[in-house]
Amino acid sequence: MKESKAKYAKASALRYDPKKNNAPVVVAKGRGELAEKIIEIAKKENIPITKNNVLADILDGLDIYEEIPTEIYKAIANIFAFLHKLNEKASKQSPS
């Protein structure tokens, strides 16, 4: 019997507000169907998605509204920098 891919999916959503937090916080997370729903919502809202199984495992172990651990700051910073570049590129291409 073939098992569903969704059963093993993991997804987490992060938010960073430097006025409120010292580090990004987990604002949503889930496995299986819940993970698929998080991904679906992100796509619908044009929120960039990145895949990283190691980070997914780490984030899955955190509680909602928990700040990310210092050990993964660099990895998360690289993702946020990439997303910032995407936003800059998109804003330059959009007619004002």
Contacts in CASP RR format, 6 or more apart in sequence:
PFRMAT RR
TARGET T0000
AUTHOR 0000-0000-0000
METHOD contacts of the structure
MODEL  1
MKESKAKYAKASALRYDPKKNNAPVVVAKGRGELAEKIIEIAKKENIPIT
KNNVLADILDGLDIYEEIPTEIYKAIANIFAFLHKLNEKASKQSPS
4 32 0 8 1.000
6 32 0 8 1.000
6 33 0 8 1.000
6 35 0 8 1.000
6 36 0 8 1.000
7 31 0 8 1.000
7 32 0 8 1.000
8 31 0 8 1.000
8 32 0 8 1.000
9 31 0 8 1.000
9 32 0 8 1.000
9 35 0 8 1.000
9 36 0 8 1.000
9 39 0 8 1.000
10 29 0 8 1.000
10 30 0 8 1.000
10 31 0 8 1.000
10 32 0 8 1.000
10 35 0 8 1.000
10 56 0 8 1.000
10 57 0 8 1.000
10 59 0 8 1.000
10 60 0 8 1.000
11 28 0 8 1.000
11 29 0 8 1.000
11 30 0 8 1.000
11 34 0 8 1.000
11 35 0 8 1.000
11 36 0 8 1.000
11 38 0 8 1.000
11 39 0 8 1.000
11 42 0 8 1.000
11 56 0 8 1.000
12 26 0 8 1.000
12 28 0 8 1.000
12 29 0 8 1.000
12 30 0 8 1.000
12 38 0 8 1.000
12 55 0 8 1.000
12 56 0 8 1.000
12 59 0 8 1.000
12 60 0 8 1.000
12 62 0 8 1.000
13 26 0 8 1.000
13 27 0 8 1.000
13 28 0 8 1.000
13 29 0 8 1.000
13 38 0 8 1.000
13 42 0 8 1.000
13 47 0 8 1.000
14 24 0 8 1.000
14 25 0 8 1.000
14 26 0 8 1.000
14 27 0 8 1.000
14 59 0 8 1.000
14 68 0 8 1.000
14 76 0 8 1.000
15 24 0 8 1.000
15 25 0 8 1.000
15 27 0 8 1.000
16 23 0 8 1.000
16 24 0 8 1.000
16 25 0 8 1.000
16 80 0 8 1.000
21 67 0 8 1.000
22 67 0 8 1.000
23 67 0 8 1.000
23 68 0 8 1.000
23 70 0 8 1.000
23 73 0 8 1.000
23 76 0 8 1.000
24 67 0 8 1.000
24 68 0 8 1.000
24 76 0 8 1.000
24 80 0 8 1.000
25 65 0 8 1.000
25 66 0 8 1.000
25 67 0 8 1.000
25 68 0 8 1.000
26 59 0 8 1.000
26 62 0 8 1.000
26 63 0 8 1.000
26 64 0 8 1.000
26 65 0 8 1.000
26 66 0 8 1.000
26 68 0 8 1.000
27 64 0 8 1.000
27 65 0 8 1.000
28 38 0 8 1.000
28 64 0 8 1.000
29 38 0 8 1.000
29 59 0 8 1.000
29 60 0 8 1.000
29 62 0 8 1.000
29 64 0 8 1.000
30 38 0 8 1.000
30 60 0 8 1.000
31 60 0 8 1.000
39 49 0 8 1.000
41 47 0 8 1.000
42 48 0 8 1.000
42 49 0 8 1.000
43 49 0 8 1.000
48 83 0 8 1.000
48 86 0 8 1.000
50 79 0 8 1.000
50 82 0 8 1.000
52 75 0 8 1.000
52 79 0 8 1.000
55 72 0 8 1.000
55 75 0 8 1.000
55 76 0 8 1.000
58 69 0 8 1.000
58 72 0 8 1.000
59 68 0 8 1.000
62 68 0 8 1.000
62 69 0 8 1.000
68 76 0 8 1.000
END
